[in-house]
Amino acid sequence: MEDPREEYEGDQLTEVEKMELERHMLYTAYENSYRVLTCKIEFNELILQNELEGTSSIMAYDPIEGILEEELENIIDYYEKLDESHYYLRCAELKKILDTTYP
């Protein structure tokens, strides 16, 4: 029997492709989290919508347990580093949540 790893050797990602995939996953996790945290979409609705669209419902925090202060700060830091005006507005929304949740 063949080693299943041999089947995928030609399909392995390069380091650059892995880094790009990780960046995309992080962006998706933060986008989904932002939408749920700011009540733009309910978590269950997000899952359903993403399933229909064939996209990921990955989150930057456990939506059942709720977001930790450090996780929320990480999302804010991420959007600040994108250095675009509409992301600064997101930072302001998330900062309000941070200040209310963790005074």
N, C-alpha and C positions, 0 to 999 in steps of 0.2 A: 504494500500500500504506500502511496506517495505521501510525503510530508506535506501537510496543508500549507505550511509556510512557503514552500516552493511555488505554489500556485500564485502567490501574491508578490513574489520578489520583483516582478516587472512593474507592479502597480504601486510600489513604495513611493512615498512622497519625498521630495528633496527637502533639505533643511529650510529653504526659502518657502516652499509650499507649506510646510508644517507651520512656520511662523505666520504666514498669511492666513492659514486656517484658524490658528489660535486667535489672531486679531479679529477675524470675522466672528468667531464664537464669543469672544469677549464683548464685541459690539452688540451682538444679538442679545446676549444675556443682560447687558445694561439697558438696551432699548426696551426689552420686555419688562424688566424690573421697573424702569421709569414709568411706563404706561400703566402698570398695575398700581404702583405707589401713589401716583398722582390721580388715580381714579378715572383715567381715560378709558380703561377697559377693566372688567372684572377678570380675575384669574381664570375661572372656568370658561369664560367667553374667549380669552386669549388662546387657551388650549384648543378649543373648537375651531376658532378662526385659523390658527396656524396649521392645524391638522388638515383643514380643507384646502389651504394654500400650499401644503407640503413643505412648510417651513418649521424651524425649530422653536420649541417653547422653553428653551433653556433659560434659567433665571440666575441672577447673581446672588440670590439668597433663597432660603427655604420659605416659600410663601405660607406654609402651614404654621411654622414656628414664628414667623415674623422676621423682620429685618433687624440685624444687630447694628449698633452705632457705627462700628468699624466698616461694615459692609456699605452702609449709607454714605459714609465719608469717602469710601473708595469710588463709588459711583460719581459723587460730586467732583472728586479729583480728576477722574477720567474725562468728564465733560469739560472741565476747566482747561485741560491740556489740549483739547481739540481746537480751542482758540477761534471759535466762530460765534457770532452774536446770538444765534438761536440756541446754542448750547449754553450760553451764559444765562439765558432765561430759564432753562431747565435747572441749572445750578441754583438759581434763586428759589424755584419751586421746591427743590429737594432740601435746600437749607431751611426753609420754613418747616418742613416735615421733621428735619433733624432737631431744630430748636424746640419744636412742640413735643416731640417724642422723648428727647434726651436733654431736658433743660439744664 
